[in-house]
Amino acid sequence: MGKPSKPRPAKLFMSLIAGEDDIVYQGMEALRKDFGTIDFVSEKFQFDFTDYYTEEMGRNLFRHFITFEKLIGRDSLPEIKLATNHLEERLAGSNGNRQINIDPGYLSHAHVILATTKAYAHRPYLEKGIYADLTLIYRGKSFQALEWTYPDYRQEATIELFNQIRKQYLEMIKEGKE
């Protein structure tokens, strides 16, 4: 019989999608206050894989990935998603439309998990209306996409970014920064 044990903490990351730099900076400042020091901000990636956000947020959207210095307990993901949803509402425009989309997730040595409010066959329920989306798995010295992985997370540049974040995460574990 296996004995339950608590998994190692994970590396918190967030995807920030917006159309203006200013709202991204406002979002990052609020996230820093809520989740601590941001230790990485990616380059700007064009977000043109879908028109999903166009009606609400406009065209010419871009994305930054950010990570946080402090590792998190994996069971905290639902609360983090609820907090980022609340921040999106706070930063909404005067018309009530979101100006920024913030998708939190975590990275471990084995996978990348996104938090979502949308149920689907590959998304186990966590709690409080939040599901876990298994987005990438680590196999063969790199993260690998799955059949349901979003197209933008399948891109070579995105996978390489997560490989680099994984290296940083493993160094933190090795140094005992759990």
WOLIN-V73610 format. One record per backbone hydrogen bond with DSSP energy under -0.5 kcal/mol. CO is the residue of the C=O (numbers start at 1). NH is the residue of the N-H. Records with the same first field share a line. If there is no record, write none. Layout:
# WOLIN-V73610
CO = NH  NH
This chain:
# WOLIN-V73610
10 = 12  72
11 = 107
12 = 68
13 = 105
14 = 16  66
15 = 17  103
16 = 64
17 = 101
18 = 62
20 = 24
21 = 25
22 = 26
23 = 27
24 = 28
25 = 29
26 = 30
27 = 31
28 = 32
29 = 33
30 = 34
31 = 35
32 = 36
37 = 39  69
40 = 67
45 = 63
46 = 48
51 = 54  55
53 = 57  58
54 = 58
61 = 47
62 = 18
63 = 45
64 = 16
65 = 42
66 = 14
67 = 39  40
72 = 10
73 = 76
74 = 77
76 = 80
77 = 81
78 = 82
79 = 83
80 = 84
81 = 85
82 = 86
83 = 87
84 = 88
85 = 89
86 = 90
87 = 91
89 = 92
93 = 96
97 = 93
99 = 19
101 = 17  103
102 = 104
103 = 15
104 = 115
105 = 13
106 = 113
107 = 11
110 = 138
111 = 108
112 = 135  136
113 = 106
114 = 133
116 = 131
117 = 119
120 = 123
122 = 124  134
123 = 120
124 = 132
127 = 130
130 = 126  127
131 = 116  133
132 = 124  134
133 = 114  135
135 = 146
136 = 112
137 = 139  144
142 = 139
144 = 137
146 = 149
150 = 153  154
151 = 154  155
155 = 159
156 = 160
157 = 161
158 = 162
159 = 163
160 = 164
161 = 165
162 = 166
163 = 167
164 = 168
165 = 169
166 = 170
167 = 171
168 = 172
169 = 173
170 = 174
171 = 175
172 = 177
173 = 176
